[in-house]
């Protein structure tokens, strides 16, 4: 049986393959950065909740998501460069594909392939895919949130998606947005802006479900709300003389 693969699919496979090679190339061949070492140092507590209190709430300015993930990963697999960075490299590669899916929905396949090629080969996303920090997962979850948000916003009143597909779209939007909220405060802010924009674009028949998805996001974020409030109340690390002081009024 002959299997026909379109030119577009072949090009996408090539882009993904080269993008993956560039992200895997020497990813474990250079020593951990100070940023990564700082995160690993803040894992050295006798228990998970002690790590959350001392390694996240008191001595960090990031949400608990990536630090919690690193805690589990390093306890199971060790702290070598290859082990610690591998999940972040994989998320960087997955971001290329999600980037393509968004471009394909917003424009067309040709434009999406061109944009994805640029994204896959740029040094900036390659470098930050190799760091065991919130940047690679923050990018992936932000892209996933936009992808599912797009599927919700482009609600066609003539060709309605099935109930199952609609639920899957909302579930994907909620979970990816919550993942953003737990990953980095900038990705938190990003999905907040995306969500607010959706209020202007959503089909009125979907508004109650869209608002309910926002409520569910807030509920799922409640376990971290005390950390969020504390971080934004102090505004920096180490006080006035610390390495990350609170912003001044002219910031």
C-alpha positions in Angstrom: 0.0 0.0 0.0 1.4 3.4 -1.0 1.6 6.0 1.7 1.6 9.5 0.4 3.3 12.1 2.6 2.8 15.7 1.6 5.6 18.1 1.0 4.5 20.2 3.9 4.8 17.2 6.3 8.2 16.3 5.0 9.4 19.9 5.5 7.9 19.9 9.0 9.7 16.7 9.9 13.0 18.1 8.6 12.5 21.3 10.6 11.7 19.4 13.8 14.6 17.0 13.3 17.2 19.8 12.8 15.6 21.8 15.6 16.0 18.8 17.9 19.6 18.2 16.8 20.5 21.8 17.6 18.9 21.6 21.0 20.5 18.2 21.9 23.9 19.2 20.6 26.3 19.4 23.5 23.5 20.2 25.9 25.2 18.4 28.7 28.8 19.2 27.6 29.0 22.5 29.5 28.8 23.0 33.2 25.7 24.1 35.0 25.2 27.8 35.1 25.0 29.8 38.3 21.2 30.1 37.8 20.9 26.3 37.6 23.3 25.7 40.5 21.2 28.2 42.6 18.1 26.1 41.9 19.8 22.9 42.8 21.2 24.4 46.0 17.7 25.3 47.1 16.6 21.6 46.8 18.8 20.5 49.7 16.2 20.3 52.4 15.2 17.1 54.3 11.6 17.2 53.0 9.5 18.5 50.2 7.5 21.0 52.3 10.7 22.3 53.8 12.0 22.8 50.3 8.9 24.7 49.3 9.1 27.0 52.4 12.9 27.7 52.3 13.8 27.0 48.7 10.8 28.7 47.1 8.8 31.0 49.3 11.6 32.6 51.3 14.6 32.4 49.0 13.3 32.6 45.4 11.1 34.8 43.3 9.6 32.1 41.1 6.4 30.0 41.5 6.9 26.5 42.9 6.4 24.5 39.7 9.9 24.0 38.3 11.5 23.8 41.7 9.1 21.0 42.7 9.7 19.2 39.4 13.5 19.5 39.9 13.1 18.2 43.5 11.4 15.0 42.2 13.7 14.6 39.2 17.0 14.9 41.1 15.8 12.6 43.9 15.0 9.9 41.3 17.7 10.4 38.7 20.6 12.4 40.2 22.0 15.9 39.4 24.2 15.4 36.4 23.9 18.0 33.6 22.5 15.4 31.2 19.7 14.3 33.6 18.8 17.7 34.9 18.6 19.4 31.5 17.0 16.6 29.5 13.3 17.4 30.2 13.9 21.1 29.4 15.5 20.2 26.1 12.5 18.0 25.2 10.1 20.8 26.1 12.1 23.1 23.9 11.7 20.7 21.0 7.9 20.3 21.7 7.6 24.1 21.5 8.7 24.0 17.9 5.7 21.8 17.0 3.2 23.7 19.0 4.5 26.9 17.4 3.8 25.4 14.0 0.3 24.4 15.0 -0.5 27.9 16.1 0.8 29.4 12.9 -1.2 26.9 10.9 -4.4 28.0 12.6 -3.7 31.7 12.5 -2.4 31.9 8.9 -1.7 29.0 6.7 0.8 26.1 6.3 3.4 27.9 4.2 3.6 30.9 6.5 3.7 28.6 9.5 6.6 26.6 8.1 8.6 29.7 7.4 8.0 31.1 10.9 8.7 27.7 12.5 12.0 27.4 10.6 13.1 30.8 12.0 12.0 29.8 15.5 13.7 26.4 15.3 17.1 27.8 14.2 17.3 30.9 16.4 20.1 30.8 19.0 18.0 32.4 21.7 15.4 29.7 22.0 18.0 27.0 21.5 20.1 28.3 24.4 17.2 28.6 26.8 16.0 25.1 25.9 19.2 23.8 27.3 18.9 25.5 30.7 17.1 23.7 33.6 15.2 26.8 34.5 11.5 28.0 33.9 12.1 29.4 30.5 11.7 26.3 28.3 8.6 25.0 30.1 7.2 28.6 30.4 7.5 28.9 26.6 5.9 25.5 26.0 2.9 26.0 28.3 2.4 29.5 27.0 2.2 28.2 23.4 -0.1 25.4 24.5 -2.4 27.9 26.2 -2.5 30.0 23.1 -3.2 27.0 20.9 -6.2 25.8 23.0 -7.3 29.4 23.4 -7.4 29.8 19.7 -9.5 26.7 19.3 -12.0 28.1 21.8 -12.1 31.6 20.4 -12.5 30.4 16.8 -15.8 28.9 17.8 -17.8 28.4 14.6 -21.6 28.7 15.3 -22.3 26.8 12.0 -19.8 24.0 12.3 -20.0 23.4 16.0 -17.3 21.1 17.5 -18.5 18.0 19.3 -19.2 18.2 23.0 -16.1 16.0 23.6 -13.8 18.2 21.5 -15.2 21.3 23.2 -14.5 19.9 26.7 -11.0 18.8 25.5 -10.2 22.3 24.3 -11.3 23.9 27.6 -9.4 21.3 29.6 -6.3 21.9 27.5 -6.6 25.7 28.0 -7.2 25.4 31.7 -4.3 23.0 32.4 -1.8 24.7 30.2 -2.7 28.1 31.7 -2.4 26.8 35.2 1.0 25.3 34.3 2.0 28.7 33.1 0.9 30.2 36.5 3.0 27.6 38.4 6.1 28.0 36.1 7.0 31.7 35.9 5.3 35.0 36.9 5.8 36.4 33.4 4.1 33.3 31.8 1.4 33.9 34.5 1.0 37.5 33.3 1.0 36.4 29.7 -1.9 34.0 30.0 -3.7 36.6 32.0 -3.4 39.0 29.1 -4.5 36.3 26.7 -7.5 35.5 28.9 -8.6 39.1 29.1 -8.3 39.5 25.3 -10.5 36.5 24.9 -13.3 38.3 26.7 -13.4 40.6 23.7 -13.4 37.9 21.1 -15.3 35.0 22.6 -18.6 34.0 21.1 -21.3 35.1 23.5 -22.8 31.6 23.6 -19.4 30.4 25.0 -19.0 33.2 27.5 -20.2 31.4 30.6 -17.9 28.4 29.9 -15.0 30.8 29.3 -15.6 32.5 32.6 -15.9 29.2 34.3 -12.5 28.1 33.0 -11.0 31.2 34.6 -12.6 30.4 37.9 -11.2 26.8 37.7 -7.7 28.2 37.0 -7.9 30.3 40.1 -9.1 27.3 42.2 -6.2 25.1 40.9 -3.7 27.9 41.8 -4.9 28.2 45.4 -2.2 25.8 46.8 0.4 28.5 45.7 -1.6 31.6 46.6 0.3 32.3 49.8 3.6 32.1 48.0 2.3 34.5 45.3 1.2 37.0 47.9 4.4 36.8 49.9 6.6 37.2 46.8 4.7 40.3 45.6 4.6 41.8 49.1 8.4 41.8 49.5 9.1 42.7 45.8 12.7 41.5 45.9 15.3 39.2 47.4 17.7 40.1 50.2 16.0 43.3 51.2 17.2 46.8 50.2 20.8 45.7 49.9 20.0 42.3 48.3 21.0 41.2 44.8 17.4 41.6 43.6 16.1 44.6 45.5 12.4 45.7 45.4 11.6 48.1 42.5 11.5 51.8 43.1 8.6 54.1 42.2 10.4 55.0 38.9 11.0 51.3 37.8 
